[in-house]
Amino acid sequence: AAMAFALLAARRALHPASAAHLCRRTLPALAAGEPEQRQAASSPTTSAPASPDPFSLVKSELDAVSDRMRRAVATSVPALATAAEYFFKYGAEGKRTRPTVLLLVASALSDAAPAAEHAVPDHSPSGAAPADRRRRQQRLAEVAELIHVASLLHDDVLDSATTRRGLRALNLQVGDKLAILAGDFLLARASVTLASLRDTRVVELVSVVLEHLVTGEVMQMTAGPEQLQCMDHYRHKTYYKTASLFANSCKAVAVLGGHGEGEGGGAEAAYEYGRNLGLAFQYVDDVLDLTASASVLGKPANNDIKEGTATAPVLFACDEHPGLKELVGRRFKGAGDVDAAADMVRRSRGVERAREMAAAHVEA
């Protein structure tokens, strides 16, 4: 379901009262991504009148940012180059949701449309200071995507993943050690680009994101049975693993745009928009994992349950099927647990309630 983007198209300043409005209009298309996924995500929660595709509004800029990222991850070491460039090749880039969101937020906070020159790739050295405000915001979009892809490479090693974005997972392609080092390399390149912004506050915000990514992963790895069954624990972990990158990157884009962080400032509204979008994005992704096909997802269906992770639909289903809690507590490791859990979720309102929770963040 393509979503309206009138607010961004008008390039109005993002005020606190409009953050929910912006989130309402962007979530479904951004969370669903490609056309097939948008159709799979369609529901009363995520439907809206046909309107401009948010991805198309910044496509030329996004292509320029993607071109720069492909150059940024190049290296003269063949094995590292193969690994680091794996998900930046044409056709393997994924939705590029995070840089899309950041470019759209930058537009929403600006009184003027980007100049035509901003759709031309910036080939200046990664450590060179950007020429203007919009180029600085493009650099931040680049940093966010590099961090995101690095986290995927690390997560796939931890989860022993087999596929990612419809491709063979990098850890299977090159081995765990090189996949981890490729993720580290991407983080190093992101750090160089981040330093080029010459803004300590933005560096601080992005550093918090890195801290949260690690915190969320450790929370997931070390949770005991009671925590695994706790919705509050799941929500906190989801903020750390997913929403923090959206929230703090949106805030950083606003800071780069000259907007204040105080009460009523554009930076705080951007943070709230990013936080709510990030949480809703993950809850919709939880639903898709249980309702969409592997060909649509680009990874195995029911992947979360297979990896031992109880997401929002599963936790809600526990209210109707108390026996599901035991399966959650042992991370679905028993014989037949995965199929039994999926069946109980299907026979519950878990998916519907997860959609409602996503809608609550869209409306917040």
C-alpha positions as CSV (number, residue, x, y, z in Angstrom):
1,A,0.0,0.0,0.0
2,A,1.7,3.2,-1.2
3,M,1.4,6.0,1.4
4,A,0.7,9.7,1.1
5,F,3.6,12.0,1.7
6,A,2.1,15.4,1.4
7,L,3.9,16.8,4.4
8,L,7.3,15.9,3.1
9,A,6.4,17.0,-0.5
10,A,5.5,20.4,0.9
11,R,8.8,20.5,2.8
12,R,7.2,22.1,5.9
13,A,9.0,22.4,9.2
14,L,8.5,19.3,11.4
15,H,6.7,20.5,14.5
16,P,5.9,18.1,17.5
17,A,2.2,18.1,16.5
18,S,3.0,16.9,13.0
19,A,5.3,14.0,14.0
20,A,2.4,11.5,14.3
21,H,1.0,12.8,11.0
22,L,4.3,12.2,9.3
23,C,4.6,8.7,10.9
24,R,1.1,7.8,9.8
25,R,1.9,8.6,6.2
26,T,5.3,7.0,6.0
27,L,5.2,3.8,8.0
28,P,3.5,1.2,5.7
29,A,5.4,1.9,2.6
30,L,8.7,2.2,4.4
31,A,8.2,-0.9,6.6
32,A,6.9,-3.0,3.7
33,G,9.6,-1.8,1.2
34,E,9.4,-3.5,-2.2
35,P,6.0,-3.8,-4.0
36,E,5.5,-7.4,-3.1
37,Q,6.2,-6.7,0.5
38,R,3.8,-3.7,0.5
39,Q,1.0,-6.0,-0.7
40,A,1.8,-8.6,2.0
41,A,1.8,-5.9,4.7
42,S,-1.6,-4.5,3.7
43,S,-4.1,-4.5,6.6
44,P,-6.6,-2.2,8.2
45,T,-3.6,-0.9,10.2
46,T,-1.4,-0.1,7.2
47,S,-3.9,0.8,4.4
48,A,-4.2,4.2,3.0
49,P,-5.3,6.0,-0.2
50,A,-3.0,5.6,-3.2
51,S,-0.5,8.4,-3.2
52,P,3.2,9.1,-4.1
53,D,5.6,6.4,-3.2
54,P,7.9,7.8,-0.5
55,F,10.9,6.0,-2.0
56,S,10.4,7.7,-5.3
57,L,10.5,11.2,-3.7
58,V,14.2,10.9,-2.9
59,K,15.2,8.2,-5.5
60,S,17.7,10.4,-7.3
61,E,19.4,11.4,-4.1
62,L,19.3,7.9,-2.7
63,D,21.0,6.6,-5.8
64,A,23.7,9.2,-5.3
65,V,24.2,8.2,-1.7
66,S,24.3,4.5,-2.7
67,D,26.9,5.3,-5.3
68,R,29.0,6.9,-2.7
69,M,28.6,4.0,-0.3
70,R,29.8,1.5,-2.9
71,R,32.9,3.6,-3.3
72,A,33.3,4.0,0.5
73,V,33.4,0.2,1.1
74,A,36.0,-0.5,-1.6
75,T,39.3,-1.8,-0.5
76,S,42.5,-3.2,-2.1
77,V,42.3,-6.4,-0.1
78,P,40.4,-8.9,-2.3
79,A,38.9,-11.1,0.4
80,L,37.7,-8.1,2.4
81,A,36.4,-6.4,-0.7
82,T,34.3,-9.4,-1.6
83,A,32.8,-9.5,1.9
84,A,32.4,-5.7,2.5
85,E,30.8,-5.1,-0.9
86,Y,28.4,-8.1,-0.7
87,F,25.3,-6.1,0.2
88,F,26.2,-2.9,-1.6
89,K,26.2,-4.4,-5.1
90,Y,23.5,-3.4,-7.6
91,G,20.5,-5.6,-6.9
92,A,21.6,-6.6,-3.4
93,E,21.1,-3.2,-1.6
94,G,17.8,-4.0,0.0
95,K,15.2,-1.4,0.6
96,R,17.6,1.3,1.9
97,T,14.9,2.3,4.3
98,R,17.0,4.2,6.8
99,P,18.7,6.5,4.3
100,T,15.3,7.0,2.7
101,V,13.8,8.1,6.0
102,L,16.6,10.4,6.8
103,L,16.5,12.2,3.4
104,L,12.7,12.6,3.7
105,V,13.0,14.0,7.2
106,A,15.7,16.4,6.0
107,S,13.3,17.5,3.3
108,A,10.5,17.9,5.8
109,L,12.7,20.2,7.9
110,S,13.8,22.4,5.0
111,D,12.1,25.3,3.4
112,A,13.7,24.6,0.0
113,A,13.9,21.6,-2.2
114,P,17.3,20.0,-2.7
115,A,19.3,21.5,-5.5
116,A,19.8,19.4,-8.7
117,E,23.5,19.0,-7.8
118,H,22.5,17.0,-4.7
119,A,21.3,14.2,-7.0
120,V,24.9,13.9,-8.4
121,P,27.1,11.5,-6.5
122,D,29.6,13.2,-4.1
123,H,33.0,11.7,-4.9
124,S,35.0,13.7,-2.4
125,P,37.2,11.7,0.0
126,S,35.3,10.1,2.9
127,G,37.2,12.3,5.4
128,A,36.6,15.6,3.6
129,A,34.1,18.0,5.1
130,P,30.9,18.1,3.0
131,A,30.3,21.2,1.0
132,D,26.8,22.2,2.3
133,R,24.0,21.3,4.7
134,R,22.3,18.8,2.4
135,R,25.5,17.0,1.6
136,R,26.1,16.7,5.4
137,Q,22.7,15.2,5.8
138,Q,23.4,12.8,2.9
139,R,26.6,11.7,4.7
140,L,24.6,10.9,7.7
141,A,22.2,8.8,5.6
142,E,25.3,7.0,4.4
143,V,26.5,6.4,7.9
144,A,23.1,5.0,9.1
145,E,23.0,2.5,6.3
146,L,26.6,1.4,6.8
147,I,25.9,0.8,10.5
148,H,22.7,-1.1,9.7
149,V,24.4,-3.4,7.2
150,A,27.3,-4.0,9.6
151,S,24.7,-5.0,12.3
152,L,23.1,-7.4,9.8
153,L,26.5,-9.1,9.1
154,H,27.1,-9.5,12.8
155,D,23.6,-10.7,13.6
156,D,23.7,-13.3,10.9
157,V,26.9,-14.8,12.4
158,L,25.3,-14.8,15.9
159,D,22.1,-16.4,14.5
160,S,23.8,-18.8,12.0
161,A,21.6,-17.3,9.3
162,T,21.4,-18.9,5.9
163,T,19.8,-16.2,3.8
164,R,19.7,-12.4,3.8
165,R,18.0,-10.2,1.2
166,G,17.2,-13.2,-0.9
167,L,20.9,-14.1,-1.1
168,R,23.1,-16.7,0.6
169,A,24.1,-15.1,3.9
170,L,27.6,-13.7,4.0
171,N,28.7,-15.9,6.9
172,L,28.0,-19.0,4.8
173,Q,29.6,-17.4,1.7
174,V,32.9,-16.4,3.3
175,G,32.9,-17.8,6.9
176,D,32.1,-16.3,10.3
177,K,35.4,-14.7,10.9
178,L,35.5,-12.8,7.6
179,A,31.9,-11.8,7.9
180,I,32.5,-10.3,11.4
181,L,35.6,-8.5,10.1
182,A,33.6,-7.2,7.2
183,G,31.0,-5.8,9.6
184,D,33.9,-4.2,11.6
185,F,35.3,-2.7,8.4
186,L,31.9,-1.1,7.6
187,L,31.7,0.4,11.0
188,A,35.2,1.8,10.6
189,R,34.2,3.4,7.3
190,A,31.1,4.8,8.9
191,S,33.2,6.3,11.6
192,V,35.5,8.1,9.1
193,T,32.4,9.5,7.3
194,L,30.8,10.5,10.6
195,A,34.0,12.4,11.6
196,S,33.9,14.3,8.4
197,L,30.7,16.1,9.6
198,R,32.8,17.9,12.2
199,D,29.9,17.9,14.7
200,T,30.5,16.5,18.1
201,R,26.8,16.4,19.0
202,V,26.0,14.3,15.9
203,V,28.9,12.0,16.8
204,E,27.5,11.6,20.2
205,L,24.0,10.7,18.9
206,V,25.4,8.1,16.5
207,S,27.6,6.6,19.2
208,V,24.5,6.1,21.4
209,V,23.1,4.1,18.5
210,L,26.1,1.8,18.5
211,E,25.9,1.3,22.2
212,H,22.2,0.4,21.9
213,L,22.7,-2.1,19.1
214,V,25.1,-4.0,21.4
215,T,22.8,-3.7,24.4
216,G,19.8,-5.0,22.5
217,E,21.7,-8.0,21.2
218,V,23.0,-8.9,24.6
219,M,19.5,-8.5,26.0
220,Q,18.2,-11.0,23.4
221,M,21.1,-13.4,24.0
222,T,21.0,-13.5,27.8
223,A,17.3,-13.3,28.5
224,G,16.0,-15.9,30.9
225,P,12.6,-17.6,30.6
226,E,10.7,-14.8,32.5
227,Q,12.3,-12.1,30.4
228,L,11.6,-13.9,27.2
229,Q,7.9,-14.0,28.1
230,C,7.8,-10.3,29.1
231,M,6.4,-7.7,26.7
232,D,8.1,-4.8,28.4
233,H,11.5,-6.6,28.0
234,Y,10.7,-7.2,24.3
235,R,9.7,-3.5,23.8
236,H,12.9,-2.3,25.4
237,K,15.0,-4.7,23.3
238,T,13.2,-3.6,20.2
239,Y,14.0,0.0,20.9
240,Y,17.7,-0.7,21.3
241,K,18.0,-3.1,18.3
242,T,15.8,-1.2,15.8
243,A,14.2,2.0,16.8
244,S,17.2,3.8,18.3
245,L,18.9,4.0,14.9
246,F,15.8,5.5,13.4
247,A,15.2,7.9,16.4
248,N,18.8,9.2,16.9
249,S,19.6,9.4,13.2
250,C,16.4,11.5,12.6
251,K,17.4,13.7,15.5
252,A,21.0,14.0,14.1
253,V,19.6,15.0,10.7
254,A,17.6,17.7,12.4
255,V,20.6,18.9,14.3
256,L,22.6,19.1,11.0
257,G,19.7,21.1,9.6
258,G,20.1,23.7,12.4
259,H,17.1,22.7,14.4
260,G,17.1,23.0,18.2
261,E,16.9,20.1,20.7
262,G,14.9,21.9,23.4
263,E,11.2,21.4,24.1
264,G,9.2,22.2,21.0
265,G,12.3,22.1,18.8
266,G,12.5,20.3,15.4
267,A,15.2,17.9,16.6
268,E,13.0,16.5,19.4
269,A,10.0,16.1,17.1
270,A,12.3,14.3,14.6
271,Y,13.5,12.0,17.4
272,E,9.9,11.1,18.4
273,Y,9.0,10.5,14.8
274,G,12.0,8.2,14.3
275,R,11.3,6.4,17.6
276,N,7.7,5.7,16.8
277,L,8.4,4.8,13.2
278,G,11.2,2.4,14.3
279,L,9.1,0.6,16.8
280,A,6.1,0.4,14.4
281,F,8.5,-0.8,11.7
282,Q,9.7,-3.7,13.8
283,Y,6.2,-4.7,14.9
284,V,5.1,-4.8,11.2
285,D,8.2,-6.8,10.4
286,D,7.3,-9.2,13.2
287,V,3.9,-9.7,11.6
288,L,5.4,-10.2,8.1
289,D,7.7,-12.9,9.5
290,L,4.7,-14.9,10.4
291,T,2.4,-14.1,7.5
292,A,4.5,-13.5,4.4
293,S,6.3,-16.0,2.3
294,A,10.1,-16.5,2.2
295,S,10.2,-15.2,-1.4
296,V,8.7,-12.0,-0.3
297,L,10.8,-11.6,2.9
298,G,14.1,-12.5,1.4
299,K,14.7,-14.8,4.4
300,P,13.0,-17.9,5.7
301,A,9.4,-17.5,7.0
302,N,8.8,-18.0,10.7
303,N,12.5,-17.2,11.0
304,D,12.2,-15.5,14.4
305,I,10.6,-18.5,16.1
306,K,13.2,-20.8,14.5
307,E,15.9,-18.6,16.0
308,G,14.3,-18.8,19.4
309,T,12.9,-15.3,19.5
310,A,9.4,-14.6,20.7
311,T,8.2,-11.4,18.9
312,A,5.1,-9.3,19.6
313,P,2.5,-11.6,17.9
314,V,3.8,-14.6,19.8
315,L,3.8,-12.8,23.2
316,F,0.2,-11.6,22.6
317,A,-0.8,-15.2,21.6
318,C,0.4,-16.4,25.0
319,D,-2.6,-14.6,26.6
320,E,-4.9,-17.0,24.7
321,H,-2.7,-20.1,24.8
322,P,-0.9,-20.3,28.2
323,G,1.0,-23.4,27.1
324,L,2.8,-21.3,24.6
325,K,4.8,-19.7,27.4
326,E,6.7,-22.9,28.1
327,L,7.8,-23.0,24.5
328,V,8.9,-19.4,24.6
329,G,10.8,-20.0,27.8
330,R,12.9,-22.7,26.2
331,R,13.3,-20.7,23.0
332,F,11.3,-23.3,20.9
333,K,14.1,-25.8,21.2
334,G,11.9,-28.8,21.9
335,A,10.8,-31.3,19.2
336,G,7.8,-29.8,17.3
337,D,8.0,-26.5,19.2
338,V,8.3,-24.3,16.1
339,D,5.3,-25.7,14.3
340,A,3.2,-25.8,17.5
341,A,4.0,-22.2,18.3
342,A,3.2,-21.0,14.8
343,D,-0.1,-22.9,15.0
344,M,-1.1,-21.3,18.3
345,V,-0.2,-17.8,16.9
346,R,-2.5,-18.5,13.9
347,R,-5.3,-19.5,16.2
348,S,-5.0,-16.3,18.3
349,R,-5.3,-12.6,17.9
350,G,-1.6,-12.2,18.2
351,V,-1.0,-10.9,14.7
352,E,-4.0,-8.5,14.9
353,R,-2.9,-7.1,18.3
354,A,0.7,-6.6,17.0
355,R,-0.8,-4.6,14.1
356,E,-2.8,-2.6,16.6
357,M,0.4,-1.9,18.7
358,A,2.1,-0.7,15.5
359,A,-0.9,1.5,14.8
360,A,-0.6,3.0,18.3
361,H,2.9,4.2,17.5
362,V,1.8,5.5,14.2
363,E,-0.8,7.6,15.9
364,A,1.3,8.6,18.9
